[in-house]
Amino acid sequence: MHAALVLLALVVGFAAAGPDAFASPYAGAAAVAAHAQQDPVAIRVVALLQFGSAVPLGILAATAFARLHRLGVRVPGPSIGFAGGLTASILLMVSAFCTFLLSRPELTTDPRLALAFSFAAFVTGGVGYATGLGLLIAGMAVPALILRLVPRWLAWAGLVIAALAELTFLSLAIEPLQFLLPIARFGGIAWLIVAGFLFPTDRRDVRERNGAAA
């Protein structure tokens, strides 16, 4: 349920703001400043919904950690996932704050300052968020695969998405790899939603599922 709220907040935020609410920091200082001054309300709405989506993401990380422990998982995976989920949540909040600052006309009169906020929002909400989300998914997918907590296809899909999410850090030096960012962001959230429905709630569910599969 929390994952669905995260996805809903992100999708509503992007849909409400429209494509004109974003300006790539690579477009240059003048373009970023001009864009920020043109439609500050849309940018502020994006910041609001982005921050709102970070809260249930943190709750999801804690819920996943508790559920894996309830299922008897006593390996580092849940702790790694919890740390990654909190990291993603916090960096998403930081990105939202930087985006909000871009909506303040008294700050965007300086193109260099506007560009700095734009890059900060992009890095924290892009690479930083994706890397943390990848750790969260890996922390869930690895024990799920080993202990057969979910269907194998879902566990393997999680591992692939987690690997792609971790590779997004390379986009800091290799700009063409930025195509990995939306895959990690939206693919990761979609995986969490499906996993939220299919993850067992207790060990009895695991035994029943594995017994039926056998």
Contacts in CASP RR format, 6 or more apart in sequence:
PFRMAT RR
TARGET T0000
AUTHOR 0000-0000-0000
METHOD contacts of the structure
MODEL  1
MHAALVLLALVVGFAAAGPDAFASPYAGAAAVAAHAQQDPVAIRVVALLQ
FGSAVPLGILAATAFARLHRLGVRVPGPSIGFAGGLTASILLMVSAFCTF
LLSRPELTTDPRLALAFSFAAFVTGGVGYATGLGLLIAGMAVPALILRLV
PRWLAWAGLVIAALAELTFLSLAIEPLQFLLPIARFGGIAWLIVAGFLFP
TDRRDVRERNGAAA
2 56 0 8 1.000
2 57 0 8 1.000
2 58 0 8 1.000
2 59 0 8 1.000
2 60 0 8 1.000
2 63 0 8 1.000
3 56 0 8 1.000
3 60 0 8 1.000
3 189 0 8 1.000
3 192 0 8 1.000
3 193 0 8 1.000
3 195 0 8 1.000
3 196 0 8 1.000
4 193 0 8 1.000
5 53 0 8 1.000
5 56 0 8 1.000
6 53 0 8 1.000
6 56 0 8 1.000
6 57 0 8 1.000
6 60 0 8 1.000
6 189 0 8 1.000
6 192 0 8 1.000
7 189 0 8 1.000
7 190 0 8 1.000
7 193 0 8 1.000
9 49 0 8 1.000
9 50 0 8 1.000
9 52 0 8 1.000
9 53 0 8 1.000
9 56 0 8 1.000
10 49 0 8 1.000
10 50 0 8 1.000
10 53 0 8 1.000
10 185 0 8 1.000
10 186 0 8 1.000
10 189 0 8 1.000
12 49 0 8 1.000
13 45 0 8 1.000
13 46 0 8 1.000
13 49 0 8 1.000
13 50 0 8 1.000
14 21 0 8 1.000
14 46 0 8 1.000
16 42 0 8 1.000
16 45 0 8 1.000
16 46 0 8 1.000
16 49 0 8 1.000
17 42 0 8 1.000
17 43 0 8 1.000
17 45 0 8 1.000
17 46 0 8 1.000
18 42 0 8 1.000
20 35 0 8 1.000
20 39 0 8 1.000
20 42 0 8 1.000
21 39 0 8 1.000
21 42 0 8 1.000
21 43 0 8 1.000
21 45 0 8 1.000
21 46 0 8 1.000
22 46 0 8 1.000
23 31 0 8 1.000
23 32 0 8 1.000
23 35 0 8 1.000
23 36 0 8 1.000
23 118 0 8 1.000
24 122 0 8 1.000
25 32 0 8 1.000
25 115 0 8 1.000
25 118 0 8 1.000
25 119 0 8 1.000
25 122 0 8 1.000
26 175 0 8 1.000
27 35 0 8 1.000
28 115 0 8 1.000
29 111 0 8 1.000
29 112 0 8 1.000
29 114 0 8 1.000
29 115 0 8 1.000
30 111 0 8 1.000
32 102 0 8 1.000
32 111 0 8 1.000
32 114 0 8 1.000
32 115 0 8 1.000
32 118 0 8 1.000
33 108 0 8 1.000
33 109 0 8 1.000
33 110 0 8 1.000
33 111 0 8 1.000
33 114 0 8 1.000
33 115 0 8 1.000
36 43 0 8 1.000
36 102 0 8 1.000
36 103 0 8 1.000
36 105 0 8 1.000
36 108 0 8 1.000
36 114 0 8 1.000
36 118 0 8 1.000
37 105 0 8 1.000
37 108 0 8 1.000
37 109 0 8 1.000
40 102 0 8 1.000
40 103 0 8 1.000
40 104 0 8 1.000
40 105 0 8 1.000
40 108 0 8 1.000
41 103 0 8 1.000
43 99 0 8 1.000
43 100 0 8 1.000
43 102 0 8 1.000
43 103 0 8 1.000
44 100 0 8 1.000
44 103 0 8 1.000
46 99 0 8 1.000
47 96 0 8 1.000
47 97 0 8 1.000
47 99 0 8 1.000
47 100 0 8 1.000
47 102 0 8 1.000
47 103 0 8 1.000
48 96 0 8 1.000
48 100 0 8 1.000
50 92 0 8 1.000
50 95 0 8 1.000
50 96 0 8 1.000
50 99 0 8 1.000
51 92 0 8 1.000
51 93 0 8 1.000
51 96 0 8 1.000
51 97 0 8 1.000
51 100 0 8 1.000
52 96 0 8 1.000
53 92 0 8 1.000
54 89 0 8 1.000
54 90 0 8 1.000
54 92 0 8 1.000
54 93 0 8 1.000
54 96 0 8 1.000
55 89 0 8 1.000
57 85 0 8 1.000
57 88 0 8 1.000
57 89 0 8 1.000
57 92 0 8 1.000
58 85 0 8 1.000
58 86 0 8 1.000
58 88 0 8 1.000
58 89 0 8 1.000
60 85 0 8 1.000
60 192 0 8 1.000
61 81 0 8 1.000
61 82 0 8 1.000
61 84 0 8 1.000
61 85 0 8 1.000
61 86 0 8 1.000
61 88 0 8 1.000
61 89 0 8 1.000
61 136 0 8 1.000
62 82 0 8 1.000
64 78 0 8 1.000
64 81 0 8 1.000
64 82 0 8 1.000
64 136 0 8 1.000
64 140 0 8 1.000
64 199 0 8 1.000
65 78 0 8 1.000
65 79 0 8 1.000
65 81 0 8 1.000
65 82 0 8 1.000
67 199 0 8 1.000
67 201 0 8 1.000
68 77 0 8 1.000
68 78 0 8 1.000
68 140 0 8 1.000
68 143 0 8 1.000
69 78 0 8 1.000
70 201 0 8 1.000
70 202 0 8 1.000
70 203 0 8 1.000
71 147 0 8 1.000
71 149 0 8 1.000
71 200 0 8 1.000
71 202 0 8 1.000
71 203 0 8 1.000
71 206 0 8 1.000
72 203 0 8 1.000
73 143 0 8 1.000
73 147 0 8 1.000
75 143 0 8 1.000
77 138 0 8 1.000
77 139 0 8 1.000
77 142 0 8 1.000
77 143 0 8 1.000
78 139 0 8 1.000
78 140 0 8 1.000
78 143 0 8 1.000
80 135 0 8 1.000
80 138 0 8 1.000
80 139 0 8 1.000
81 135 0 8 1.000
81 136 0 8 1.000
81 137 0 8 1.000
81 138 0 8 1.000
81 139 0 8 1.000
81 140 0 8 1.000
82 136 0 8 1.000
83 135 0 8 1.000
84 132 0 8 1.000
84 133 0 8 1.000
84 134 0 8 1.000
84 135 0 8 1.000
84 136 0 8 1.000
85 132 0 8 1.000
85 133 0 8 1.000
85 135 0 8 1.000
85 136 0 8 1.000
87 128 0 8 1.000
87 131 0 8 1.000
87 132 0 8 1.000
87 135 0 8 1.000
88 128 0 8 1.000
88 129 0 8 1.000
88 130 0 8 1.000
88 131 0 8 1.000
88 132 0 8 1.000
88 133 0 8 1.000
88 134 0 8 1.000
88 135 0 8 1.000
88 136 0 8 1.000
91 124 0 8 1.000
91 125 0 8 1.000
91 128 0 8 1.000
91 129 0 8 1.000
91 132 0 8 1.000
92 124 0 8 1.000
92 125 0 8 1.000
92 129 0 8 1.000
94 120 0 8 1.000
94 124 0 8 1.000
94 125 0 8 1.000
95 120 0 8 1.000
95 121 0 8 1.000
95 122 0 8 1.000
95 124 0 8 1.000
95 125 0 8 1.000
95 126 0 8 1.000
95 129 0 8 1.000
96 121 0 8 1.000
98 117 0 8 1.000
98 118 0 8 1.000
98 120 0 8 1.000
98 121 0 8 1.000
98 124 0 8 1.000
99 117 0 8 1.000
99 121 0 8 1.000
101 107 0 8 1.000
101 117 0 8 1.000
102 108 0 8 1.000
102 114 0 8 1.000
102 117 0 8 1.000
102 118 0 8 1.000
102 121 0 8 1.000
107 113 0 8 1.000
107 114 0 8 1.000
107 117 0 8 1.000
108 114 0 8 1.000
123 172 0 8 1.000
126 168 0 8 1.000
126 181 0 8 1.000
126 185 0 8 1.000
127 168 0 8 1.000
127 169 0 8 1.000
127 171 0 8 1.000
127 172 0 8 1.000
127 181 0 8 1.000
128 168 0 8 1.000
128 169 0 8 1.000
129 185 0 8 1.000
130 165 0 8 1.000
130 168 0 8 1.000
130 180 0 8 1.000
130 181 0 8 1.000
130 184 0 8 1.000
130 185 0 8 1.000
131 165 0 8 1.000
131 166 0 8 1.000
131 168 0 8 1.000
131 169 0 8 1.000
132 165 0 8 1.000
133 165 0 8 1.000
133 184 0 8 1.000
133 185 0 8 1.000
133 188 0 8 1.000
133 189 0 8 1.000
134 161 0 8 1.000
134 162 0 8 1.000
134 165 0 8 1.000
134 166 0 8 1.000
134 184 0 8 1.000
134 188 0 8 1.000
135 162 0 8 1.000
135 166 0 8 1.000
136 192 0 8 1.000
137 158 0 8 1.000
137 161 0 8 1.000
137 162 0 8 1.000
137 165 0 8 1.000
137 188 0 8 1.000
137 191 0 8 1.000
137 192 0 8 1.000
138 158 0 8 1.000
138 159 0 8 1.000
138 162 0 8 1.000
138 163 0 8 1.000
138 166 0 8 1.000
139 162 0 8 1.000
140 158 0 8 1.000
140 195 0 8 1.000
140 199 0 8 1.000
141 154 0 8 1.000
141 155 0 8 1.000
141 156 0 8 1.000
141 158 0 8 1.000
141 159 0 8 1.000
141 162 0 8 1.000
141 195 0 8 1.000
142 155 0 8 1.000
142 159 0 8 1.000
143 149 0 8 1.000
144 150 0 8 1.000
144 154 0 8 1.000
144 155 0 8 1.000
144 195 0 8 1.000
144 199 0 8 1.000
145 152 0 8 1.000
145 155 0 8 1.000
145 156 0 8 1.000
145 159 0 8 1.000
147 206 0 8 1.000
148 206 0 8 1.000
148 209 0 8 1.000
148 210 0 8 1.000
148 213 0 8 1.000
149 155 0 8 1.000
149 199 0 8 1.000
149 200 0 8 1.000
149 206 0 8 1.000
150 195 0 8 1.000
150 198 0 8 1.000
150 199 0 8 1.000
151 198 0 8 1.000
154 191 0 8 1.000
154 194 0 8 1.000
154 195 0 8 1.000
154 198 0 8 1.000
157 191 0 8 1.000
158 188 0 8 1.000
158 191 0 8 1.000
158 195 0 8 1.000
161 183 0 8 1.000
161 184 0 8 1.000
161 187 0 8 1.000
161 188 0 8 1.000
161 191 0 8 1.000
164 180 0 8 1.000
164 183 0 8 1.000
164 184 0 8 1.000
165 180 0 8 1.000
165 184 0 8 1.000
165 188 0 8 1.000
167 177 0 8 1.000
167 180 0 8 1.000
168 177 0 8 1.000
168 178 0 8 1.000
168 180 0 8 1.000
168 181 0 8 1.000
168 184 0 8 1.000
170 177 0 8 1.000
171 177 0 8 1.000
171 178 0 8 1.000
171 180 0 8 1.000
171 181 0 8 1.000
200 206 0 8 1.000
200 209 0 8 1.000
END
